[in-house]
Amino acid sequence: MDFEIFELERIQSLYENTVKYNLTESGIHPFTLREFLTEEETETLLNIRMGYGQTDGAPELREMICNHYKGAEIDNILVTNGSAEANFTFAGSTINPGDEVVIMLPNYMQIHGIANFLGANVKPFYLKEELNWAPDLDDLKKLVNDKTKMICLCNPNNPTGAVLSEEMMKEIVQIADHVRAILHVDEIYRGAELEGDETPTFYDLYDRAIVTMSLSKSYSLPGLRMGWLVGPKDIIARGWAFHDYTSISTNMLGQYVATLVMEPERRKQVLSRGRGMLKSNLVKFQSWIDSHSDLFHFIPPKAGGIVFMRYNMDINSTELCTRLRKEKSVFIIAGDSFGMDRYLRMGIGGEQKELLEGMELIDETLREVS
Ligand SMILES: Cc1ncc(COP(=O)(O)O)c(C=O)c1O
């Protein structure tokens, strides 16, 4: 199998643990289990027998997840090792060579990479900066036809932090439904909104929607490696069969904690901790970027722990980020990782002190470069 390098993940894997200021993370500063579990729950956790468990996910966990999706039953849910495995399972079990796959860009490039190496005919449509990172749905309409097997979105979006309006969501569903295309949506940043209500899930809007989710971003628990797919039962059943070839099952401890996190009241608490941190950090970031309005064009994110901005300095984005990493031990993501030179992506979901110190060091480099 020949596959293209997953630039974004590769570069993070190489350096995120070697720098002093890792500002590449798109989620929220993780919490410890001590901060989350009661004494009684800790005791229960310690007494869990370390078997394989139910390989498509513990029924109690899948029941708990169902509460958050209209009409979902446990056979609509497949529990996976993070969203990464949810995406891989969905794509690996559904995409065949020659299939037409329409993908929103910019995007976390996982589905794009897998679809390419599976031999799909990948057709991109774009979020446009001049539309505040919304798509022009006429572009999408022109790409979708009877041959379209699926449309893949990331909403809220990585890297722009943009969120589709409800009108646009409905219109996209209509476009997909017109040809009965599968609508795959990576919703990993749902629940990390910086303003307003939680973004609706596409699962509630369309019977051919399949959604990827995990506890890694808005729920601040990436180390737990818990994710899921929620979608039509036939696609989920096929995904489960594929999953027997990947990791067989997820871990028992993670499943127990995830069941607690998805309990409606606990879920609210976890999400509101994250949203509070994001909002406070965005205020700091906004004042920093305002002091550089000559250098950056910035559209504030609507959700997620990331900011994405265009710069007007005469330096390639990878070169700028490499310099920052080597000279200041500050790590941010180059637009090149999304095929978009002259843009930068920075994480704002970490500890505020780290963000503030990191921004000061970036200032030093900006003074040198510009
Ligand atoms: C859009 C998107 N999907 C999936 C993933 C993978 O997440 P997980 O840690 O749940 O595997 C990421 C990680 O950054 C992401 O941004």
The ligand as a Gaussian input file, in Angstrom:
#p B3LYP/6-31G(d) Opt

LIG

0 1
 C      -10.720000      16.833000      12.779000
 C       -9.971000      15.783000      13.535000
 N      -10.379000      14.512000      13.472000
 C       -9.741000      13.541000      14.143000
 C       -8.631000      13.809000      14.914000
 C       -7.973000      12.689000      15.684000
 O       -8.422000      12.766000      17.010000
 P       -8.360000      11.612000      18.106000
 O       -7.390000      12.064000      19.123000
 O       -9.747000      11.519000      18.661000
 O       -7.969000      10.343000      17.436000
 C       -8.152000      15.123000      15.012000
 C       -6.945000      15.452000      15.792000
 O       -6.423000      16.528000      15.780000
 C       -8.856000      16.139000      14.304000
 O       -8.464000      17.419000      14.359000

